[in-house]
Amino acid sequence: MKTFPVLVAFLFFFVGCSASGPYFRDTRYATQQAPADKARIIFFRESDANYRSVTLDIDGETIGKLASGGFLVEDTTPGAHRIVASISLTLGEFAAKLNAQAGRIYYIRVSPRYERMLYSFMGDAGTFLTFADNNGYFSLRLVDPAAALVALEELQLSE
């Protein structure tokens, strides 16, 4: 019985770290086109074992924190952009470039870097790599709209 309060606290902690806004399908972003003079970027993150929210920046400006099982939407100016995913209190960040065109929607999957997950199984070499790897814990990948819309169906807005 002593473990029950610990289990409840553990579950409460993880539930609090998930996206909790409306489902994508219930938002205007599910059907609305991007503004004609802007590019729309929809970041999404399927549920994963990492409970921490990912901070997303475009050109050095924070646009929000993406929770596990969530999505964020940003309308930005057309042109070249540097997008960064990072977690506070960790070494490094993952950066990607996007040359955005007005009127287009871009879907970017934010997911844990598999290399980071493997380090814990590599003994002393893994410990060294954990501290030497400054490419962050999460990656950013441009995703085909059809695949992204399937994944987004079950995701909630990160608030």
DOBA-292274 format. One record per residue: residue in three letters; x negated, y negated, z of N, C-alpha, C in turn. Coordinates in steps of 0.001 Angstrom, whole numbers, always signed. Each point is the difference from the previous one (the first is absolute). Layout:
<nodes>
res | n.xx | n.yy | n.zz | ca.xx | ca.yy | ca.zz | c.xx | c.yy | c.zz
ALA | X | Y | Z | X | Y | Z | X | Y | Z
...
</nodes>
This chain:
<nodes>
res | n.xx | n.yy | n.zz | ca.xx | ca.yy | ca.zz | c.xx | c.yy | c.zz
MET | -806 | +1205 | +0 | +806 | -1205 | +0 | -849 | -1270 | +0
LYS | -1257 | +103 | +417 | -851 | -1178 | +46 | -310 | -530 | -1388
THR | +40 | +850 | -993 | -317 | -442 | -1356 | +1167 | -697 | -683
PHE | +1220 | +182 | +514 | +1159 | -602 | -640 | -97 | -1528 | -71
PRO | -331 | -694 | +1111 | -121 | -1472 | -111 | -1092 | -431 | -983
VAL | -1074 | +759 | -42 | -1078 | -324 | -946 | +502 | +170 | -1426
LEU | +732 | +1070 | -260 | +549 | +248 | -1330 | +973 | -1099 | -409
VAL | +860 | -407 | +906 | +963 | -1064 | -293 | -732 | -1304 | -313
ALA | -1007 | -336 | +803 | -777 | -1217 | -251 | -712 | +72 | -1342
PHE | -552 | +1152 | -325 | -700 | +216 | -1264 | +951 | -203 | -1179
LEU | +1176 | +613 | +65 | +980 | -139 | -1086 | +490 | -1435 | -127
PHE | +224 | -661 | +1134 | +432 | -1393 | -24 | -1047 | -872 | -685
PHE | -1274 | +258 | +312 | -1087 | -774 | -591 | -20 | +158 | -1515
PHE | +133 | +1228 | -484 | -69 | +232 | -1439 | +1233 | -501 | -724
VAL | +1170 | +105 | +603 | +1212 | -516 | -628 | -125 | -1509 | -154
GLY | -588 | -666 | +971 | -162 | -1443 | -52 | -969 | -458 | -1079
CYS | -786 | +905 | -556 | -1005 | -358 | -990 | +440 | +330 | -1419
SER | +1230 | +367 | -159 | +534 | +299 | -1326 | +800 | -1192 | -493
ALA | +159 | -65 | -1308 | +813 | -1063 | -583 | +1435 | +132 | +507
SER | +659 | -1131 | +216 | +1332 | +58 | +596 | +1026 | -890 | -702
GLY | -378 | -613 | -1104 | +926 | -871 | -718 | +947 | +806 | -882
PRO | +723 | -675 | -880 | +926 | +705 | -899 | -757 | +908 | -975
TYR | +670 | +1041 | -429 | -581 | +891 | -1014 | -148 | -764 | -1313
PHE | -1010 | +374 | -769 | -266 | -652 | -1283 | +1255 | -27 | -862
ARG | +696 | +1126 | -63 | +1196 | +108 | -858 | +1092 | -997 | +396
ASP | -53 | -494 | +1247 | +1006 | -943 | +486 | -451 | -1461 | -106
THR | -1148 | -236 | -604 | -497 | -1372 | -152 | +167 | -468 | -1441
ARG | -130 | -1274 | -196 | +108 | -565 | -1349 | -1155 | +442 | -888
TYR | -1119 | +417 | +607 | -1176 | +388 | -783 | +232 | +1283 | -797
ALA | +986 | +786 | +394 | +298 | +1246 | -704 | +578 | -265 | -1389
THR | +621 | -1158 | -180 | +649 | -291 | -1284 | -445 | -1313 | -632
GLN | -578 | -874 | +767 | -360 | -1333 | -485 | -1307 | +18 | -798
GLN | -18 | -743 | -1081 | -1215 | -168 | -792 | -931 | -983 | +703
ALA | -1254 | +7 | -385 | -955 | -976 | +521 | +344 | -1377 | -572
PRO | -279 | -1065 | +751 | +214 | -1341 | -549 | -820 | -180 | -1282
ALA | +528 | -745 | -950 | -662 | -167 | -1295 | -1386 | -632 | +113
ASP | -196 | -840 | +1021 | -1282 | -703 | +134 | -933 | +617 | +1045
LYS | +369 | +1151 | +554 | -786 | +659 | +1047 | -195 | +1477 | -346
ALA | -972 | +592 | +640 | -176 | +1451 | -57 | +447 | +541 | +1353
ARG | +727 | +1082 | +0 | +463 | +601 | +1254 | -866 | +1225 | +295
ILE | -495 | +66 | +1225 | -764 | +1167 | +445 | +773 | +654 | +1132
ILE | +304 | +1269 | -174 | +684 | +766 | +1040 | -1009 | +997 | +554
PHE | -387 | -222 | +1244 | -909 | +895 | +697 | +844 | +1018 | +745
PHE | -404 | +1257 | -34 | +749 | +996 | +759 | -939 | +1025 | +617
ARG | +473 | +545 | +1114 | -799 | +961 | +765 | +927 | +1078 | +521
GLU | -204 | +1184 | -503 | +789 | +1120 | +488 | -443 | +339 | +1422
SER | +806 | +739 | +719 | -334 | +365 | +1378 | -1299 | +789 | +26
ASP | -859 | -341 | +959 | -1262 | +711 | +154 | -344 | +73 | +1485
ALA | -1063 | +680 | +302 | -386 | +235 | +1394 | -657 | -1204 | +655
ASN | -372 | -1016 | -772 | -645 | -1172 | +572 | +1086 | -978 | +444
TYR | +106 | -233 | +1294 | +1076 | -811 | +548 | -216 | -1504 | -157
ARG | -1222 | -409 | -329 | -293 | -1431 | -66 | +553 | -634 | -1279
SER | +449 | -1233 | +131 | +454 | -745 | -1168 | -1202 | -500 | -787
VAL | +167 | -68 | -1306 | -1049 | -468 | -901 | +260 | -1473 | -310
THR | -1003 | -830 | +207 | +112 | -1415 | -354 | -335 | -144 | -1480
LEU | +871 | -665 | -741 | -207 | -220 | -1429 | -263 | -1482 | -264
ASP | -1055 | -257 | -758 | -370 | -1364 | -379 | -65 | -92 | -1524
ILE | +422 | -1142 | -510 | -187 | -311 | -1410 | -811 | -1291 | -52
ASP | -1166 | +82 | -627 | -897 | -1151 | -134 | -279 | -669 | +1351
GLY | -220 | +812 | +1031 | -365 | -514 | +1317 | +1153 | -450 | +867
GLU | +1220 | +100 | -487 | +1167 | -428 | +770 | +820 | +1227 | +397
THR | +253 | +152 | +1295 | +769 | +1144 | +483 | +1453 | -125 | -425
ILE | +506 | +1082 | -602 | +1409 | -6 | -407 | +872 | +807 | +943
GLY | -620 | +850 | +834 | +773 | +759 | +967 | -701 | +1260 | +445
LYS | +702 | +724 | +871 | -500 | +1273 | +519 | +944 | +1099 | -469
LEU | -587 | +1001 | -622 | +767 | +1102 | -557 | -24 | +1181 | +962
ALA | +1162 | +363 | +500 | +126 | +1115 | +937 | +141 | +1319 | -755
SER | -250 | +1072 | +700 | +205 | +1332 | -570 | +1465 | +141 | -393
GLY | +247 | +520 | -1192 | +1369 | +167 | -484 | +644 | -1296 | -444
GLY | -823 | -974 | -391 | +563 | -1298 | -330 | -434 | -569 | -1335
PHE | +548 | -1170 | -316 | -380 | -732 | -1205 | +4 | -1494 | +296
LEU | -770 | -737 | -782 | -48 | -1459 | +41 | +56 | -509 | -1430
VAL | +568 | -1168 | -189 | +116 | -589 | -1332 | -605 | -1393 | +19
GLU | -790 | -299 | -1020 | -598 | -1323 | -124 | +103 | -458 | -1449
ASP | +567 | -1187 | -198 | +4 | -644 | -1315 | -1189 | -941 | -29
THR | -846 | +150 | -1003 | -1241 | -769 | -53 | -190 | -620 | -1380
THR | -923 | -914 | -74 | -285 | -652 | -1277 | -661 | +997 | -950
PRO | +213 | -166 | -1290 | -693 | +860 | -959 | -1502 | -265 | +50
GLY | -763 | +990 | -424 | -1452 | -152 | -45 | -712 | +1059 | +818
ALA | -1305 | -176 | +129 | -841 | +957 | +712 | +133 | -198 | +1507
HIS | +177 | +1103 | +708 | +141 | -34 | +1455 | -862 | +1083 | +639
ARG | -479 | -306 | +1188 | -719 | +971 | +823 | +934 | +399 | +1135
ILE | +298 | +1285 | +76 | +916 | +523 | +1009 | -809 | +840 | +979
VAL | +228 | -220 | +1293 | -762 | +689 | +1032 | +944 | +679 | +989
ALA | -341 | +1242 | +357 | +692 | +745 | +1054 | -987 | +194 | +1136
SER | +408 | -352 | +1217 | -886 | +159 | +1147 | +815 | +302 | +1258
ILE | -718 | +484 | +997 | +593 | +259 | +1309 | -849 | -744 | +1014
SER | +630 | -662 | +942 | -765 | -738 | +998 | -853 | +943 | +838
LEU | -1091 | -522 | +479 | -920 | +725 | +876 | -689 | +1181 | -671
THR | -154 | -31 | -1307 | -720 | +1066 | -693 | -1026 | -603 | -931
LEU | -916 | +822 | -409 | -1021 | -436 | -944 | +536 | +70 | -1418
GLY | -188 | -1041 | -737 | +267 | +25 | -1427 | +1418 | -292 | -417
GLU | +123 | -97 | -1298 | +1281 | -251 | -645 | -48 | +612 | -1386
PHE | +1161 | +304 | -548 | +82 | +515 | -1349 | +515 | -1127 | -875
ALA | -707 | -305 | -1062 | +388 | -1092 | -890 | +243 | +524 | -1408
ALA | +975 | -594 | -665 | +312 | +343 | -1394 | +303 | -1298 | -741
LYS | -125 | +57 | -1307 | +303 | -1166 | -831 | +1231 | +306 | -845
LEU | +796 | -1035 | -224 | +1188 | +122 | -832 | +102 | -1254 | -854
ASN | +125 | +194 | -1306 | +230 | -1114 | -908 | +1500 | -7 | -307
ALA | +743 | -789 | +751 | +1459 | +13 | -45 | +550 | -900 | -1098
GLN | +1053 | +485 | -635 | +674 | -757 | -1051 | +1377 | -450 | +490
ALA | +389 | -1182 | -383 | +1298 | -551 | +393 | +1130 | +900 | -478
GLY | +1011 | +143 | +844 | +1180 | +778 | -345 | -140 | +1505 | +189
ARG | -1168 | +466 | +392 | -220 | +1444 | +182 | +61 | +384 | +1466
ILE | +349 | +1256 | +234 | +1 | +564 | +1344 | -1110 | +1042 | +63
TYR | -828 | -101 | +1038 | -1094 | +946 | +229 | +283 | +754 | +1291
TYR | -202 | +1297 | -27 | +215 | +852 | +1165 | -1360 | +506 | +471
ILE | -332 | -287 | +1252 | -1284 | +407 | +542 | +217 | +884 | +1219
ARG | -488 | +1232 | -102 | +73 | +951 | +1118 | -1169 | -264 | +945
VAL | +296 | -126 | +1269 | -1000 | -154 | +1052 | -26 | +1325 | +750
SER | -1144 | +663 | -17 | -73 | +1319 | +639 | -1361 | +214 | +647
PRO | -56 | +896 | +996 | -1279 | +270 | +657 | -1027 | +513 | -1004
ARG | -1238 | -406 | +180 | -1089 | +523 | -830 | -350 | +1391 | +518
TYR | +39 | +966 | -885 | -250 | +1385 | +399 | -1411 | +199 | +533
GLU | -956 | -777 | -504 | -1370 | +113 | +493 | -40 | -243 | +1501
ARG | +723 | -1007 | +450 | +31 | -335 | +1425 | +543 | +1160 | +827
MET | +1003 | +672 | -507 | +586 | +1117 | +748 | -969 | +1175 | +84
LEU | -825 | +197 | -1012 | -940 | +1121 | -13 | -1180 | -189 | +942
TYR | -337 | -1238 | +316 | -1176 | -257 | +832 | +66 | +732 | +1343
SER | +1180 | +118 | +576 | +114 | +636 | +1313 | -351 | +1487 | -40
PHE | -29 | +592 | -1178 | -332 | +1421 | -134 | -1459 | +232 | -385
MET | -785 | -1067 | -67 | -1360 | +112 | -519 | -1092 | -116 | +1072
GLY | +364 | +109 | +1261 | -994 | -35 | +1067 | -766 | -1307 | +52
ASP | -1328 | +100 | +230 | -845 | -1190 | +130 | -9 | -836 | -1274
ALA | +11 | +663 | -1147 | +14 | -738 | -1271 | +1288 | -816 | -116
GLY | +1113 | +574 | +447 | +1275 | -708 | -29 | +10 | -1212 | +912
THR | -641 | +137 | +1171 | -107 | -1132 | +922 | -787 | -1126 | -650
PHE | -1098 | +349 | -630 | -805 | -1010 | -695 | +820 | -664 | -1106
LEU | +686 | +801 | -800 | +777 | -544 | -1119 | +1144 | -888 | +478
THR | +586 | +335 | +1141 | +1086 | -811 | +545 | -453 | -1440 | +203
PHE | -1218 | -163 | +514 | -501 | -1348 | +258 | -664 | -633 | -1222
ALA | -484 | +811 | -911 | -668 | -520 | -1194 | +994 | -413 | -1089
ASP | +1169 | +607 | -3 | +1009 | -258 | -1030 | +720 | -1308 | +322
ASN | -213 | -1007 | -809 | +648 | -1295 | +236 | +1092 | -294 | -1021
ASN | +575 | +1052 | -576 | +1065 | -170 | -994 | +1395 | +110 | +591
GLY | +118 | -80 | +1321 | +1305 | -16 | +639 | +643 | +1373 | +115
TYR | +1145 | +20 | +663 | +719 | +1247 | +247 | +1056 | +299 | -1056
PHE | +447 | -1020 | -709 | +1085 | +178 | -967 | -446 | -403 | -1397
SER | +600 | +625 | -999 | -288 | -349 | -1388 | +1233 | -647 | -620
LEU | -219 | -675 | -1110 | +1053 | -650 | -769 | -17 | +588 | -1400
ARG | +1126 | +536 | -457 | +68 | +613 | -1326 | +1232 | -490 | -745
LEU | -221 | -494 | -1213 | +1104 | -391 | -876 | +735 | +1268 | -418
VAL | +1326 | -16 | +104 | +807 | +1194 | -243 | +1010 | -275 | -1112
ASP | +251 | +1005 | -801 | +1016 | -56 | -1049 | +1360 | -352 | +628
PRO | +769 | -909 | -621 | +1287 | -400 | +585 | +947 | +1166 | +305
ALA | +89 | +975 | -877 | +920 | +1125 | +241 | -368 | +748 | +1275
ALA | -1277 | +283 | +195 | -447 | +705 | +1208 | +185 | -876 | +1234
ALA | -287 | -1281 | -125 | +133 | -905 | +1135 | +1451 | -113 | +449
LEU | +924 | -98 | -943 | +1409 | -142 | +363 | +531 | +1236 | +722
VAL | -503 | +1170 | -343 | +387 | +1226 | +714 | -488 | -76 | +1447
ALA | -1258 | -394 | +186 | -556 | -106 | +1352 | +706 | -1094 | +804
LEU | +295 | -1125 | -625 | +616 | -1126 | +689 | +1414 | +298 | +497
GLU | +663 | +938 | -617 | +1378 | +324 | +353 | +175 | +240 | +1499
GLU | -985 | +605 | +647 | +107 | +354 | +1411 | -760 | -944 | +930
LEU | -547 | -1095 | -524 | -811 | -891 | +813 | +795 | -1222 | +458
GLN | -452 | -559 | +1129 | +671 | -1159 | +597 | -930 | -1218 | -21
LEU | +609 | -1165 | -24 | -756 | -1243 | -7 | -801 | -130 | +1287
SER | -1280 | -309 | -126 | -838 | -253 | +1172 | +287 | -1406 | +490
GLU | +298 | -123 | +1276 | +342 | -1324 | +559 | -1015 | -432 | +1018
</nodes>
